Amino acid sequence: MFGHIFYELTSLRPALFPLFLFDAALFENREWVWARSHGFKGRNETIGFFVDLTGFLATVFYYLFIFSVGYDHGVGTALFIFFSLLGVGLLSTPLSTFLFKGNNPIVWMISTLSLYPLVFFIAPYTSWFGFIPMNH
């Protein structure tokens, strides 16, 4: 079983590191959304809407990507990626808090903006449930 999972991961290998970056950026975006919901608001409501919408769209992309990987490469591969992302997130969260001394709006901004190019880089590594031919 694990041999099959690791074989399937070879076609996803170029997307794994950007996927880990996406997961970390999504965490920072969620931190910003949480802070906004608890009173950390700027003067521009449009930026707040952009932050919230980005978080929503990125979360939808995240789960659809995992399910689509399961469709293309098997449930085992999707679960392996999901739990790998969960593990990396559990390790990177305290590291991020330590490095940036807690909440850092600059990190939130960079992370939120980085989600869009990461989506465009990661998206071609799945067929999106057979609707889009894979390039790899």
Wavefront OBJ file of the C-alpha trace (Angstrom):
o trace
v 0.000 0.000 0.000
v 2.701 2.510 0.961
v 4.662 1.687 -2.180
v 1.678 2.713 -4.271
v 1.286 5.952 -2.308
v 4.937 6.870 -2.742
v 4.773 5.994 -6.439
v 1.772 8.300 -6.856
v 3.580 11.047 -4.961
v 6.339 11.127 -7.590
v 4.038 12.952 -10.015
v 3.091 15.385 -7.239
v 6.647 15.915 -5.972
v 7.153 19.343 -7.632
v 3.945 20.576 -5.985
v 4.683 19.353 -2.451
v 6.913 22.203 -1.250
v 4.624 24.899 -2.741
v 1.720 23.057 -1.115
v 3.459 23.272 2.259
v 4.051 26.993 1.623
v 0.377 27.352 0.692
v -0.628 25.682 3.944
v 1.592 28.026 5.976
v 0.307 31.094 4.086
v -3.274 29.950 4.612
v -2.587 29.652 8.344
v -1.311 33.236 8.447
v -4.341 34.416 6.467
v -6.612 32.673 8.966
v -4.777 34.459 11.762
v -5.571 37.779 10.068
v -9.217 36.819 9.561
v -9.435 35.794 13.226
v -7.838 39.066 14.343
v -10.281 41.010 12.158
v -13.224 39.185 13.722
v -11.896 40.151 17.156
v -11.576 43.875 16.528
v -8.360 44.279 14.495
v -9.787 46.328 11.639
v -8.204 48.884 9.393
v -9.674 51.959 7.793
v -10.335 50.323 4.430
v -13.238 47.872 4.388
v -12.353 46.747 0.861
v -9.051 45.317 2.077
v -10.876 43.519 4.873
v -13.298 42.033 2.380
v -10.350 40.963 0.182
v -8.659 39.282 3.163
v -11.818 37.423 4.163
v -12.637 36.407 0.594
v -9.071 35.230 0.002
v -9.230 33.076 3.114
v -12.537 31.554 2.045
v -11.413 30.848 -1.532
v -8.065 29.450 -0.395
v -9.758 27.122 2.078
v -12.159 25.871 -0.592
v -9.198 25.339 -2.958
v -7.287 23.480 -0.232
v -10.024 20.903 0.373
v -10.999 20.558 -3.283
v -7.327 19.977 -4.121
v -7.049 17.219 -1.500
v -10.239 15.537 -2.757
v -9.109 15.885 -6.363
v -5.770 14.282 -5.507
v -7.789 11.428 -4.035
v -9.737 11.177 -7.275
v -6.591 11.171 -9.425
v -4.090 9.307 -7.268
v -6.117 7.400 -4.720
v -7.470 8.011 -1.262
v -4.257 6.838 0.390
v -2.211 9.483 -1.409
v -4.739 12.192 -0.527
v -4.729 11.147 3.125
v -0.936 11.056 3.156
v -0.791 14.618 1.795
v -3.516 15.813 4.172
v -1.805 14.388 7.264
v 1.608 15.570 6.049
v 0.220 19.094 5.741
v -1.354 18.755 9.163
v 1.968 17.621 10.642
v 3.965 20.367 8.973
v 1.359 22.879 10.153
v 1.636 21.655 13.726
v 5.403 22.063 13.548
v 5.473 25.372 11.691
v 2.895 27.170 13.838
v 5.072 27.440 16.968
v 8.069 28.258 14.762
v 6.147 31.067 13.069
v 4.991 32.426 16.416
v 8.558 32.349 17.739
v 10.150 33.919 14.645
v 7.612 36.700 14.202
v 7.007 37.308 17.932
v 3.298 36.572 17.764
v 0.916 38.310 15.406
v 2.579 40.261 12.631
v 0.399 42.154 10.124
v 3.252 42.334 7.584
v 3.493 38.517 7.558
v -0.287 38.345 7.241
v -0.220 40.638 4.200
v 2.595 38.794 2.449
v 0.995 35.438 3.182
v -2.423 36.510 1.948
v -1.009 37.887 -1.299
v 1.182 34.806 -1.828
v -1.847 32.506 -1.834
v -2.820 33.523 -5.373
v 0.445 32.638 -7.170
v 0.702 29.453 -5.118
v -2.773 28.394 -6.277
v -1.778 28.916 -9.908
v 1.382 26.872 -9.394
v -0.278 23.994 -7.521
v -3.541 23.718 -9.486
v -2.155 21.942 -12.601
v -1.038 18.929 -10.529
v -4.528 17.471 -10.469
v -7.218 16.928 -13.083
v -9.906 18.539 -10.938
v -12.100 15.454 -10.956
v -11.359 14.754 -14.619
v -12.514 18.146 -15.917
v -9.050 19.481 -16.770
v -6.310 17.375 -18.379
v -3.192 17.160 -16.230
v 0.066 18.517 -17.630
v 2.210 16.059 -15.685
l 1 2 3 4 5 6 7 8 9 10 11 12 13 14 15 16 17 18 19 20 21 22 23 24 25 26 27 28 29 30 31 32 33 34 35 36 37 38 39 40 41 42 43 44 45 46 47 48 49 50 51 52 53 54 55 56 57 58 59 60 61 62 63 64 65 66 67 68 69 70 71 72 73 74 75 76 77 78 79 80 81 82 83 84 85 86 87 88 89 90 91 92 93 94 95 96 97 98 99 100 101 102 103 104 105 106 107 108 109 110 111 112 113 114 115 116 117 118 119 120 121 122 123 124 125 126 127 128 129 130 131 132 133 134 135 136
